[in-house]
Amino acid sequence: GTHGKHGEGGEHAVADESSYLQQQQLSAPAILRTPQTSVKLSCNIVAFAGTQDAQVTDSDIRGWQDVTTGTLTAHRVPGDHFYCDDMRSRERLCRSLAYAVAKHMSPA
């Protein structure tokens, strides 16, 4: 995949993915459903949902794999649909995102 690297269409892939995400507008209704698209992203996706969230099923979360050629990492964190209100979830969210970003950082 391109994964944003130069020489493999990386600049164009990033621009295309940015445009796609802007078109989705990431409003609450857009986040609650898996996007339907004929264009796949090439980035990895990290998805989160609360363990007591009745609005988001495991199948909904797994559906994000269908929109990328990258990997999907899914996490269930303590809480309901508003899991970010739970400090334990915030800490896990921050750790998981920091780990996901660190995997793509090259050593100095």
C-alpha positions as CSV (number, residue, x, y, z in Angstrom):
1,G,0.0,0.0,0.0
2,T,1.0,3.6,-0.2
3,H,0.7,4.4,3.6
4,G,1.7,8.0,2.9
5,K,5.3,7.2,1.7
6,H,6.8,9.2,-1.1
7,G,7.6,7.4,-4.3
8,E,4.5,5.1,-4.2
9,G,1.9,7.8,-4.9
10,G,2.0,8.8,-1.2
11,E,1.2,12.5,-1.6
12,H,-1.8,11.7,-3.8
13,A,-3.0,8.9,-1.6
14,V,-2.9,11.2,1.5
15,A,-4.7,14.0,-0.4
16,D,-7.4,11.5,-1.7
17,E,-7.9,10.1,1.9
18,S,-8.1,13.6,3.3
19,S,-10.7,14.6,0.7
20,Y,-12.7,11.4,1.5
21,L,-12.7,12.1,5.2
22,Q,-13.7,15.7,4.7
23,Q,-16.6,14.5,2.4
24,Q,-17.7,12.1,5.2
25,Q,-17.9,15.2,7.5
26,L,-17.5,12.9,10.5
27,S,-20.7,14.0,12.1
28,A,-22.3,11.7,14.7
29,P,-24.6,10.0,12.1
30,A,-21.5,9.4,9.8
31,I,-19.5,7.9,12.7
32,L,-22.4,5.6,13.7
33,R,-22.4,3.8,10.4
34,T,-19.8,2.2,8.3
35,P,-19.1,4.4,5.3
36,Q,-20.2,3.1,1.9
37,T,-17.6,3.8,-0.7
38,S,-16.1,2.4,-3.8
39,V,-12.7,4.0,-3.0
40,K,-10.7,2.3,-0.3
41,L,-8.4,4.1,2.1
42,S,-4.8,2.8,2.3
43,C,-4.3,3.8,5.9
44,N,-4.7,1.7,9.0
45,I,-7.8,2.3,11.1
46,V,-8.1,2.2,14.9
47,A,-11.7,2.0,16.0
48,F,-13.1,2.5,19.5
49,A,-16.5,1.8,21.1
50,G,-17.8,1.6,24.7
51,T,-18.3,-1.9,26.2
52,Q,-21.9,-0.8,27.2
53,D,-22.6,1.0,23.9
54,A,-25.9,-0.5,22.6
55,Q,-25.7,1.7,19.4
56,V,-22.4,0.2,18.1
57,T,-22.1,-3.6,17.5
58,D,-18.9,-5.6,17.1
59,S,-20.1,-6.1,13.5
60,D,-20.3,-2.3,13.0
61,I,-16.7,-2.0,14.2
62,R,-15.4,-4.8,12.0
63,G,-17.2,-3.2,9.0
64,W,-14.5,-0.5,9.0
65,Q,-12.1,-3.1,7.6
66,D,-14.1,-2.9,4.3
67,V,-13.1,0.7,3.7
68,T,-9.3,0.3,3.9
69,T,-6.6,-1.9,2.5
70,G,-4.7,-1.3,5.7
71,T,-5.3,-3.0,9.0
72,L,-8.2,-2.5,11.5
73,T,-7.5,-2.5,15.2
74,A,-10.7,-2.5,17.3
75,H,-10.9,-1.6,20.9
76,R,-13.8,-1.8,23.4
77,V,-13.3,0.5,26.3
78,P,-15.2,1.0,29.6
79,G,-18.4,3.0,29.1
80,D,-21.3,3.5,26.9
81,H,-21.7,5.6,23.7
82,F,-20.0,8.5,25.5
83,Y,-17.0,6.4,26.7
84,C,-14.7,9.5,26.5
85,D,-16.5,10.7,29.7
86,D,-14.9,7.8,31.6
87,M,-11.3,8.6,32.6
88,R,-10.2,5.0,32.2
89,S,-11.4,5.1,28.6
90,R,-9.6,8.3,27.9
91,E,-6.3,6.9,29.3
92,R,-6.7,3.7,27.1
93,L,-7.7,5.8,24.1
94,C,-4.6,8.0,24.5
95,R,-2.3,5.0,25.0
96,S,-3.7,3.1,22.0
97,L,-3.4,6.1,19.7
98,A,0.1,6.9,20.9
99,Y,1.1,3.3,20.2
100,A,-0.5,3.4,16.7
101,V,1.3,6.6,15.8
102,A,4.6,5.4,17.3
103,K,4.6,2.3,15.1
104,H,4.8,4.7,12.1
105,M,7.5,6.9,13.4
106,S,11.1,6.3,12.1
107,P,13.9,6.5,14.6
108,A,16.0,9.7,14.4
